[in-house]
Amino acid sequence: MKEYKVEALVYYSKVTLDKEHIIKSSTADIQEKLDEYGRQGWRLVSTDCTDFGFAVYFYLYFEKDKS
């Protein structure tokens, strides 16, 4: 049997000439979450991303065997 967990991260767009500012600011945060969940035995199984207005939502889906 498996356990599942979803982590949602939200980043807001800002006025800038750097069109990749969300990627640059989110990469370290997402890596930190991957490392954190990995240490706890979770495995990343899927991701999703959506935007709404000035926000970008990243969803990380994890699973692990139920102990």
GUDREN-317413 format. One record per atom (N, C-alpha, C): residue number from 1; residue in three letters; atom name; y, z, x. Coordinates in nm, 3 decimals. Example, Ala and Ser with C-alpha at 12.3 -4.5 7.8 and 13.67 -1.06 7.14 Angstrom:
BEGIN
   pos   code   site     north        up      east
     1    ALA      N    -0.569     0.780     1.319
     1    ALA     CA    -0.450     0.780     1.230
     1    ALA      C    -0.330     0.780     1.320
     2    SER      N    -0.225     0.708     1.285
     2    SER     CA    -0.106     0.714     1.367
     2    SER      C     0.003     0.787     1.290
This chain:
BEGIN
   pos   code   site     north        up      east
     1    MET      N    -0.118     0.000     0.085
     1    MET     CA     0.000     0.000     0.000
     1    MET      C     0.125     0.000     0.089
     2    LYS      N     0.227    -0.065     0.045
     2    LYS     CA     0.351    -0.079     0.123
     2    LYS      C     0.466    -0.004     0.055
     3    GLU      N     0.560     0.038     0.139
     3    GLU     CA     0.688     0.094     0.093
     3    GLU      C     0.794    -0.011     0.123
     4    TYR      N     0.898    -0.016     0.041
     4    TYR     CA     1.005    -0.113     0.061
     4    TYR      C     1.140    -0.044     0.058
     5    LYS      N     1.233    -0.100     0.133
     5    LYS     CA     1.368    -0.044     0.139
     5    LYS      C     1.467    -0.158     0.156
     6    VAL      N     1.584    -0.145     0.092
     6    VAL     CA     1.691    -0.244     0.105
     6    VAL      C     1.813    -0.176     0.165
     7    GLU      N     1.873    -0.241     0.262
     7    GLU     CA     1.999    -0.193     0.321
     7    GLU      C     2.104    -0.299     0.292
     8    ALA      N     2.214    -0.260     0.229
     8    ALA     CA     2.324    -0.353     0.200
     8    ALA      C     2.443    -0.318     0.288
     9    LEU      N     2.499    -0.419     0.351
     9    LEU     CA     2.616    -0.403     0.436
     9    LEU      C     2.727    -0.493     0.383
    10    VAL      N     2.848    -0.440     0.373
    10    VAL     CA     2.960    -0.517     0.319
    10    VAL      C     3.068    -0.531     0.426
    11    TYR      N     3.118    -0.653     0.440
    11    TYR     CA     3.227    -0.681     0.533
    11    TYR      C     3.334    -0.759     0.458
    12    TYR      N     3.459    -0.727     0.485
    12    TYR     CA     3.571    -0.788     0.415
    12    TYR      C     3.644    -0.886     0.505
    13    SER      N     3.680    -0.998     0.446
    13    SER     CA     3.755    -1.099     0.517
    13    SER      C     3.898    -1.051     0.536
    14    LYS      N     3.960    -1.096     0.643
    14    LYS     CA     4.100    -1.062     0.669
    14    LYS      C     4.174    -1.189     0.712
    15    VAL      N     4.301    -1.182     0.706
    15    VAL     CA     4.382    -1.298     0.746
    15    VAL      C     4.381    -1.307     0.898
    16    THR      N     4.322    -1.415     0.948
    16    THR     CA     4.312    -1.435     1.093
    16    THR      C     4.284    -1.582     1.120
    17    LEU      N     4.313    -1.624     1.239
    17    LEU     CA     4.281    -1.761     1.280
    17    LEU      C     4.137    -1.772     1.329
    18    ASP      N     4.071    -1.658     1.351
    18    ASP     CA     3.933    -1.655     1.398
    18    ASP      C     3.838    -1.667     1.280
    19    LYS      N     3.783    -1.786     1.259
    19    LYS     CA     3.697    -1.808     1.143
    19    LYS      C     3.561    -1.737     1.154
    20    GLU      N     3.528    -1.685     1.271
    20    GLU     CA     3.402    -1.615     1.291
    20    GLU      C     3.418    -1.463     1.300
    21    HIS      N     3.530    -1.409     1.251
    21    HIS     CA     3.555    -1.266     1.267
    21    HIS      C     3.452    -1.178     1.194
    22    ILE      N     3.398    -1.224     1.082
    22    ILE     CA     3.298    -1.143     1.011
    22    ILE      C     3.168    -1.140     1.091
    23    ILE      N     3.128    -1.252     1.146
    23    ILE     CA     3.006    -1.255     1.227
    23    ILE      C     3.022    -1.164     1.349
    24    LYS      N     3.135    -1.172     1.414
    24    LYS     CA     3.159    -1.090     1.533
    24    LYS      C     3.157    -0.941     1.500
    25    SER      N     3.217    -0.902     1.387
    25    SER     CA     3.222    -0.759     1.354
    25    SER      C     3.091    -0.708     1.294
    26    SER      N     3.012    -0.795     1.233
    26    SER     CA     2.890    -0.749     1.168
    26    SER      C     2.769    -0.746     1.261
    27    THR      N     2.768    -0.826     1.365
    27    THR     CA     2.650    -0.838     1.451
    27    THR      C     2.607    -0.704     1.510
    28    ALA      N     2.698    -0.629     1.564
    28    ALA     CA     2.663    -0.499     1.624
    28    ALA      C     2.611    -0.401     1.518
    29    ASP      N     2.675    -0.400     1.401
    29    ASP     CA     2.630    -0.311     1.293
    29    ASP      C     2.490    -0.346     1.246
    30    ILE      N     2.465    -0.475     1.228
    30    ILE     CA     2.333    -0.518     1.181
    30    ILE      C     2.227    -0.486     1.285
    31    GLN      N     2.256    -0.510     1.413
    31    GLN     CA     2.161    -0.477     1.518
    31    GLN      C     2.131    -0.327     1.521
    32    GLU      N     2.235    -0.246     1.500
    32    GLU     CA     2.215    -0.101     1.495
    32    GLU      C     2.121    -0.062     1.382
    33    LYS      N     2.137    -0.123     1.264
    33    LYS     CA     2.049    -0.095     1.150
    33    LYS      C     1.906    -0.140     1.180
    34    LEU      N     1.891    -0.257     1.241
    34    LEU     CA     1.757    -0.305     1.276
    34    LEU      C     1.688    -0.209     1.372
    35    ASP      N     1.761    -0.163     1.473
    35    ASP     CA     1.705    -0.068     1.569
    35    ASP      C     1.669     0.064     1.502
    36    GLU      N     1.759     0.114     1.417
    36    GLU     CA     1.737     0.241     1.346
    36    GLU      C     1.611     0.236     1.260
    37    TYR      N     1.599     0.133     1.178
    37    TYR     CA     1.482     0.121     1.092
    37    TYR      C     1.355     0.093     1.171
    38    GLY      N     1.367     0.015     1.278
    38    GLY     CA     1.252    -0.013     1.363
    38    GLY      C     1.194     0.114     1.424
    39    ARG      N     1.281     0.204     1.468
    39    ARG     CA     1.235     0.333     1.524
    39    ARG      C     1.161     0.416     1.420
    40    GLN      N     1.194     0.396     1.293
    40    GLN     CA     1.131     0.472     1.185
    40    GLN      C     1.005     0.402     1.132
    41    GLY      N     0.968     0.291     1.194
    41    GLY     CA     0.846     0.222     1.155
    41    GLY      C     0.864     0.113     1.050
    42    TRP      N     0.988     0.084     1.012
    42    TRP     CA     1.015    -0.022     0.915
    42    TRP      C     1.014    -0.158     0.985
    43    ARG      N     0.976    -0.262     0.911
    43    ARG     CA     0.973    -0.398     0.962
    43    ARG      C     1.061    -0.485     0.874
    44    LEU      N     1.151    -0.561     0.935
    44    LEU     CA     1.237    -0.652     0.859
    44    LEU      C     1.152    -0.766     0.805
    45    VAL      N     1.157    -0.787     0.671
    45    VAL     CA     1.075    -0.893     0.611
    45    VAL      C     1.158    -1.004     0.549
    46    SER      N     1.285    -0.976     0.520
    46    SER     CA     1.368    -1.079     0.459
    46    SER      C     1.515    -1.038     0.470
    47    THR      N     1.601    -1.137     0.457
    47    THR     CA     1.745    -1.112     0.455
    47    THR      C     1.808    -1.201     0.348
    48    ASP      N     1.927    -1.164     0.308
    48    ASP     CA     2.002    -1.244     0.213
    48    ASP      C     2.150    -1.216     0.238
    49    CYS      N     2.233    -1.306     0.196
    49    CYS     CA     2.376    -1.291     0.214
    49    CYS      C     2.446    -1.357     0.096
    50    THR      N     2.552    -1.295     0.049
    50    THR     CA     2.632    -1.354    -0.057
    50    THR      C     2.776    -1.315    -0.038
    51    ASP      N     2.865    -1.390    -0.100
    51    ASP     CA     3.006    -1.354    -0.090
    51    ASP      C     3.064    -1.343    -0.231
    52    PHE      N     3.166    -1.262    -0.240
    52    PHE     CA     3.236    -1.243    -0.366
    52    PHE      C     3.380    -1.207    -0.332
    53    GLY      N     3.471    -1.295    -0.366
    53    GLY     CA     3.611    -1.270    -0.331
    53    GLY      C     3.629    -1.265    -0.181
    54    PHE      N     3.683    -1.154    -0.132
    54    PHE     CA     3.706    -1.138     0.011
    54    PHE      C     3.594    -1.062     0.081
    55    ALA      N     3.485    -1.035     0.011
    55    ALA     CA     3.375    -0.958     0.068
    55    ALA      C     3.253    -1.046     0.093
    56    VAL      N     3.181    -1.012     0.201
    56    VAL     CA     3.053    -1.075     0.231
    56    VAL      C     2.950    -0.963     0.232
    57    TYR      N     2.842    -0.981     0.158
    57    TYR     CA     2.737    -0.882     0.145
    57    TYR      C     2.612    -0.931     0.218
    58    PHE      N     2.563    -0.850     0.312
    58    PHE     CA     2.439    -0.879     0.382
    58    PHE      C     2.333    -0.782     0.331
    59    TYR      N     2.217    -0.835     0.295
    59    TYR     CA     2.107    -0.752     0.248
    59    TYR      C     1.990    -0.765     0.346
    60    LEU      N     1.940    -0.652     0.391
    60    LEU     CA     1.826    -0.647     0.482
    60    LEU      C     1.711    -0.581     0.408
    61    TYR      N     1.598    -0.649     0.399
    61    TYR     CA     1.481    -0.599     0.326
    61    TYR      C     1.374    -0.557     0.425
    62    PHE      N     1.330    -0.433     0.415
    62    PHE     CA     1.233    -0.376     0.507
    62    PHE      C     1.107    -0.333     0.432
    63    GLU      N     0.996    -0.328     0.506
    63    GLU     CA     0.872    -0.274     0.452
    63    GLU      C     0.797    -0.197     0.562
    64    LYS      N     0.711    -0.107     0.518
    64    LYS     CA     0.620    -0.040     0.611
    64    LYS      C     0.500     0.009     0.531
    65    ASP      N     0.393     0.033     0.602
    65    ASP     CA     0.273     0.085     0.537
    65    ASP      C     0.298     0.227     0.491
    66    LYS      N     0.257     0.256     0.367
    66    LYS     CA     0.273     0.391     0.314
    66    LYS      C     0.175     0.483     0.387
    67    SER      N     0.225     0.599     0.430
    67    SER     CA     0.136     0.691     0.502
    67    SER      C     0.066     0.786     0.411
